[in-house]
């Protein structure tokens, strides 16, 4: 696995709730490239700050995590930027706060025209897929992603 650099960290006005290492209430997600599986991976340990029902990770936080890892799949696997167009989430089992770290994964299912379908998962510490999503991203040509959305280029991530 290859650690993915966060090229946005340290930039003025960068305050992403998903991946900024300095957001006071954020998830502070970090990411890795699994070259063998062609997917983006993250590990995160839930805590009571993100609780919905007692001892259960809030569903909105789970959806945020799926959306966030999907964006990193666009950055690294598709080598550009984009915006979320649609998201479908299936909650299969609760993610319990007291069961330790969870694994996030994202892989490109399909790219048709400028619409990428990204399969995302949240997997508990026992290896059970608790939440799945298909996140559809409108993907920009790299030149537009650089100009309008501050995409720094793939070399800044790897």
C-alpha angles and dihedrals in degrees: 000000000000120000111235115223119228102228092184095061112111095018118129114261093013105135107144111172090214105047112008109117089207102048105120094217100023134120092241092209120187124196143215133196114231099201094186094056094031091230141120116243135192136173123210134172114220121221139184092274087075099043125136110171113013110297092355126114108242113256093228090055089051090052090048090053092051091049092048097051089046090058090053089051087057092048096048109022097037095030096225143069135264147159132250111263100173140352132198117191128190117195107203102167134001118263106228117215093218096055097080132237125002127211122227122200135182131183134171110254098177141351115200120170102318097331119099122193109208123193111215133184141185110207123189126227090267092059095255117141103231101171132022132183143181108214117192114206127192100224121209127213106262093250091058093043089054095046102041105023104033094245101173099200131265093275090068091058100046 
